[in-house]
Amino acid sequence: MQRNEWDLPQPPGVRPVKGPRVWLWVGSTIAAVVLIAVALYVPVPLFYEFVPGPVSDVQELVEVENIETYSSEGKLFLTTVNVDTKVTVAKMIAALFDDSEQVVFKEQVTGGSTLEELEEQQRLEMRTSKQQAKVLALGALGVAAPPRGSGARVAQTVPSYPAHDVLEEGDVILEMSGRPVSSTCDAMEGIRRIEPGQELTMTIERGSERESITVETVENPNEPGTAFLGVAMEDVEPELDSDIEVRFKTGEIAGPSAGLMFSLALYDQLTPEDLTGGRKIAGTGTIGCKGVVGPIGGIEQKIAAAEDAGAELFLSPDGNFEAARSVADEIKVVAISDFDEALSYLEGNG
């Protein structure tokens, strides 16, 4: 009888593989592949991740006309944070071993707003930051008088905060606790005067009508211990009395945290003394009324980005100093409370 390969006997010592075992092995392999694919590619919707963002030389982002400008030997770096909205299990595990990455609950980033609302709020905060930096730097040089507007306009409210149910976009705040409000700085000072959780009485202009309203405050998530409304504001008629033209070319960068570096870069361009002293200096921080530097989020990622860019000095808001220093490897971190302190430190060459 003719034999084919299927009739051949099993070699000695080799046992035939049973059907159920084959399917068990195949099933286990498929399950492992699926789990790996899920870990690598399927986002976990409850989480976002902070990662180091691009670093830019602020001097290249600032354009000034109608006044003499000066160049610097060193650099002033603006640091940023990227938010990854598609966080996988694999990324979450990797972040456990990397201090420059941080996974947070989505709610901590959005505060209940949609991504579109958050992006619009950050664009407004960037616009306000540029205006305040311009006012501060030109005022410090004595080449422009501070603008006096006619109120603080509500540009946006955050849905998860109580003010969202009381204030409307376009409302103009004229008084807070009986004190006149002519600018966003006046409004922010009025908010800071009370304790978190206290109610704030305001006079607003809505359309052609004036109204008295009461708004409950909450604790500022970025500055514990201070009151917060959860609204973005802009000055009404905030023009400076100056012929100097200033433009900040920030592109897609948004948010308020570039205020300190904008102020320093503009001031540096308008003075013959070189604030950088030939160094690469990075920094971050909001710039508020009277030059106060406020804390920001993502300080760990900004330190990592600055070190990767070769910066040797980092100007940190006082409220972020300990966190910044704890993750700094090669960069010197300096705590800054206001614009004048930053100027004094740099003019003394640190």
Secondary structure, 3 states (H helix, E strand, C coil): CCCCHHHCCCCCCCCCCCHHHHHHHHHHHHHHHHHHHHHHHCCCCCEEEEEEEEEEEHHHCEEEECCCCCCCCCEEEEEEEEEECCCCHHHHHHHCCCCCCEEEEHHHHHCCCCHHHHHHHHHHHHHHHHHHHHHHHHHHCCCCECCCCCCEEEEEECCCCHHHHCCCCCCEEEEECCEECCCHHHHHHHHHCCCCCCEEEEEEEECCEEEEEEEECEECCCCCCCEECCEEEEECCCCCECCCEEEECCCCCCCCCCHHHHHHHHHHHCCCCCCCCCCEEEECCEECHHHEEECCCCHHHHHHHHHHCCCCEEEEEHHHHHHHHHHCCCCEEEEECEHHHHHHHHHCCC
